[in-house]
């Protein structure tokens, strides 16, 4: 164990092993660097791995006062500065996420990116934030820590894992050998750090975290809600969110192999994330967006089919975001060690994705389906020079191919138009061969939130407040539920924002019409709204979201992967 002295004389310990790109691991509340045992063993063969003990934890010195979150942030900064670490990837957990975010302005120039596990921007609920613990619960925990420190910490350890996540023997071994390690922080340290954690609010800092960031969260986390990581991912430019199904607060302990594989896979993309321009915190807080959680959507399939058929010739000229999504998916494909012999593109559109995949896999047999006849014609034309291509008019919920036909099933910008996503996922699983990969991208609930919110505000002023004439998509949590329900192995879901700019609102609406992306709800009124509502909507849009370069239109792109 190595050590350094902070400016206030406090001795900080850390473990330094391995050679290669630097990974700096930061533990959570009441813990020490011992919790990263499985990661040190895995990554020290290929990376320089540094395990830090924040002051008062592990072997680091107990300070005479505090500590507070600023002290923990100073420990991180001090170690990185003293060791002159460059291009560092921080892997922080729980309270460590908070400390790393507070330290960010001081260490930004030294970072390659951050992986934030089980974090939250605010540990307590309140002040407009719903995804924290009630203040009364925090107060009760403080009282219990003062009355019976050991028992309360045992309760916390059990709360880190979901029901059935570990058997009794596994739990006892992890807590005895790794979590406790024979030494827990002093009661005063745990109390001070909990009070500081409860008092820290990261929300004003999120839009300034302009390094590649991946957020990892167990779907069964009972200490920091998965929705807290989603909240952060929506506000951190270019962030990705990975939800781990059936896992609690400490996936690196309960499922170390899965966590390490996920970490290694996504570290490869850290330096290549597309970073969207930072958003204004003020605008974000003024216009909170309420997502729609229904896993089933009311879609007029005939209207969808007709709209995309009519606009097949205009699609590629106006589908800028869709093209960027295709390129992102191709990048993910290149990272997968896979050489498929047969590929199916569900919702092949004009053939943008399938043609590029054909270039990536020269010998693969290519197939595609699309609901719109115009799109089928366009794809056949795009792939006219390639032998063995099969392009059919077909429905994603009734794929016209036999079971186990394809090694790779892909799709972009299609599944959001389906009434039952679960049926489409079941079909993708059915036609996928054993050992095959399913990779998709669809638009999520926050897509075009600027337009939706401006329209809702205009309707509230002039129209029927109960009407909803904008199309609704699903949030990532619902997409993950459907993916898990289709029995895919190793399901993963993450999302990114893509933003395009238009001169004004009419230009945005014309662009949407040109790609066939109209409202597909059968209950919609004829036209988006009457003229006065439209004029008010445009004014609100410009006032709330207008920038010097025009108006932004945000697309939430949900990516997912599974295997069979």
Secondary structure, DSSP 8 states (H G I E B T S, - for coil): -EEEE-TTS-EEEEEEE-SSSEEEEE--TT--GGGGHHHHHHHTTTSEEEEE--TTSTTS---SS---HHHHHHHHHHHHHHTT--SEEEEEETHHHHHHHHHHHHHGGGEEEEEEES--SBSB-BTTB-SSB-HHHHHHHHHHHHH-HHHHHHHHHHHTS-TTSS-HHHHHHIIIIIIITT----HHHHHHHHHHHHH-B-GGGGGG--SEEEEEEETT-SSS-HHHHHHHHHHSTT-EEEEETT--S-HHHHSHHHHHHHHHHHHTTGGG--------HHHHHHT-------SB----HHHHHHHHHHTTTTHHHH-HHHHHHHHHHHHHHHHS----SEEEEET-TTSHHHHHHHHHSTT-EEEEEES-HHHHHHHHHHTTTSTT-EEEE-BTTB-SS-TT-EEEEEEES-GGG-SBHHHHHHHHHHHEEEEEEEEEEEE-TTTTHHHHHHHHHHHHHHS-TT---S-----HHHHHHHHHHTT-EEEEEEEEEEEEEESSHHHHHHHHHHTT-----TT--SSSS-HHHHHHHHHHHHHHHEETTEEEEEEEEEEEEEE-
